Amino acid sequence: MKSVFNIPRVAAKEWGNTDEKLKETCVWISISEPNEQRTIVSNKYLDQLPKLKLSLWDLTEAVKWKEETLVPPSEGDARKLVDFFSKAPR
């Protein structure tokens, strides 16, 4: 059975696991908002895993905010996730 861990950025720096079996099947997906500064998370364990980093808005429809139009994730974003998972270790 696959497991999913949600690790906030502040905790990701310290996260680690010594379970070798988990290391063989774990991947790292980082999702941030497009206007967020690129925050670098350096973690000796996470840096060794296959990773996908996406930058998208958590929206279901376009929203006007200030002078910008924020748009929901695209089919391309979804395709990146599907492709990543299809190649991920099992």
TAJO-V186237 format. One record per residue. N is the residue number from 0. RES is the residue in one small letter. BURIAL is b if it has 16 or more other ideal C-beta (glycine too) atoms within 10 Angstrom, else e. Layout:
n: <N	N>
res: <RES	RES>
burial: <BURIAL	BURIAL>
This chain:
n: <0	1	2	3	4	5	6	7	8	9	10	11	12	13	14	15	16	17	18	19	20	21	22	23	24	25	26	27	28	29	30	31	32	33	34	35	36	37	38	39	40	41	42	43	44	45	46	47	48	49	50	51	52	53	54	55	56	57	58	59	60	61	62	63	64	65	66	67	68	69	70	71	72	73	74	75	76	77	78	79	80	81	82	83	84	85	86	87	88	89>
res: <m	k	s	v	f	n	i	p	r	v	a	a	k	e	w	g	n	t	d	e	k	l	k	e	t	c	v	w	i	s	i	s	e	p	n	e	q	r	t	i	v	s	n	k	y	l	d	q	l	p	k	l	k	l	s	l	w	d	l	t	e	a	v	k	w	k	e	e	t	l	v	p	p	s	e	g	d	a	r	k	l	v	d	f	f	s	k	a	p	r>
burial: <e	e	e	e	e	e	e	e	e	e	e	b	e	e	e	e	e	e	e	e	e	e	e	e	e	b	e	b	b	e	e	e	e	e	e	e	e	e	e	e	e	e	b	e	e	b	e	e	e	e	e	b	e	e	e	b	b	e	e	e	e	e	e	e	e	e	e	e	e	b	e	e	b	e	e	e	e	e	e	b	e	e	e	e	e	e	e	e	e	e>
